[in-house]
Amino acid sequence: MMIFKKFIYIILLLCGSLSSFSQEFSGKWQGDLKVGHSSLVFVIHISQEKGVWKASADSPDQGAFDIPAQVNITGNGIEVVIDGGIRYLGKLERVDFIGGEFQQGAFKVKLDLLKLGDINKETKRVRSQRVIPPYSYDTVDVFFKNKYDDVQLSGTLTTPKQKGKFPAVILISGSGPQDRNESMMGHEPFRILSDYLTKNNIVVLRYDDRGVGKSQGNFMNATIENFSKDAMAGIDLLKGRPNVDMNKIGIIGHSEGGLIAELLAGQKLPSLSYIISLAGPAIAIDSLMVAQLYRIGQVAGMSEEALNHAMQINRKNFEIVKSNKPYQEAMTAILDNMKIDATKLNSANQLELETLLLPSYRYFMRINPIPFIKKITIPVYAAFGSLDVQVPANENLKSLKSNLPFNRKTILKEYEGLNHLFQKATTGAVSEYAEISETMNNELLVDLVKWIHTVNK
């Protein structure tokens, strides 16, 4: 799922007449930032002290609160600036409603804000797993270059303190712009994972996606091919480290990162000795999306009749997205399939449909990992949560069992009661991710360490 990791720069501009709107801005404003089929809560706090306007922003789903901001208000227009890359344009249409547009680089989406009352800061959610310095291992920030795309990436390398050569892994995050910790909703899965692995004598490289954090490049225009080359550059960095055993280098990929691991392994990437796929897709992506939307709807309580009807529509939509139809022809076909009058679409719905036809999304939808899986000869550890609604365990495990060549060291495992993030969950719904205190289940962490050391004997 696509997630904006940090609200670095926000401009809120509300154009209109010069009247007594100003006082109406005081308070807490909240909206849902929709990115594809996902959404994030977005909050702006506005107050006035001694005639001076002040503002801050929150991303509660990602544990980011009280982000400092500067604000200028003119009539029913307001400008809030935080620090680099994100822009929101809007208008105070009622005393409790702002209509506007959120922008980050080339990405634009309609975002309306509702007034929830006076400023009332969110309480930070408790997380049961934290990584707190001082560390029992060495940690250093590193930079490495994807020479194919001429993109410099930045990450963190953690290594055991003792001398010797150790197994090493590179962590590849799921879809959407992710930082090196795969931060989301107050959780930092890759920080937890790298900490546990390194404490157990495994070198770990985790890095910011291109265009995120300290990494250069443009995320929105990149495809899985570009992200795969980023990972290859990270593996080259590991190969050059004196404490890394070059015969024991692997990939741990989560979700889309697991897909990348499968694709690279299927292409016989040199120096890759094993891969770990955590909820990595193992079926054609269009089929995965149909299954994903069905499971999400099922968990949400949709009737079987409604689910089957939606499945037929979604299957046809993704068939259109995968096709080579020109943009306008494809958009017309999708609208016809959904029986929607284009003249009655609001800007938010229009943007969602346009997202389906972005070149990078159409590229993604055409991917089928099965031909690559059939060519994998190195050991694979594939883990799935039984409650995963994003990459359902049943279909993907079945594909691996049918298509992955036999290897006595390979393990395919379903973890009972875990969701897509490998948290102990109740339903597996995306809405639960932020509410669960656990970041990554300990059973999985123990299994991964044991397998990495066993497979490298």
SULPE-V726534 format. One line per field, one symbol per residue. ss: DSSP state (@ for helix, = for strand, . for the rest). psi: psi as a letter, one per 30 degrees, with the letter a starting at -180 (. if undefined). A space follows every 50 residues. Layout:
# SULPE-V726534
ss=???
psi=???
This chain:
# SULPE-V726534
ss=...........===.......@@@@.=========..============. .========@@@.===========..=====....=========..==== ====..====..=====....................=========.... =========......=======..........==..==@@@@@@@@@@@. .======................@@@@@@@@@@@@@@@@....======= ====.@@@@@@@@@@@.......=====......@@@@@@@@@@@@@@@. ...@@@@@@@@@@@@@@@@@@@....@@@@@@@@@@@....@@@..@@@@ @@@@@@..@@@@@@@....@@@@.....=======.......@@@@@@@@ @@@.......=====..=.....=.....@@@.........@@@@@@@@@ @@@@@..
psi=kkkjekjekkkjjjkaljahfefffkakkkljjkjbgllkkkkkkklkjh gkkllllkiefggjlhkklkkkkjbgkkkkkeijfkkkkakjflfgkkka kkkjbfkkkkjkkkkfalkjkkkkkkkfkkjklklglkkkklklkjfegh kklkakkkkkellakllklkkklalljklfghkkhfliefeeeeeeeefh hkkkkklklkgkbgklljefglleeeeeeeeeeeeeeeffkfgkjfghkl kjkkceeeeeeeeeefghkkgjfllkjjhkkglkeeeeeeeeeeeeeeef gkleeeeeeeeeeeeeefeeeflgkleeeeeeeeeeefhkjffgkleeee eeeeefgkeeeeeeffkjfeeeefgkflkkjkkkkfgkfeikeeeeeeee eefkkkkffkkjkkjkglafghljleffkeffeffkekekkeeeeeeeee eeeefg.
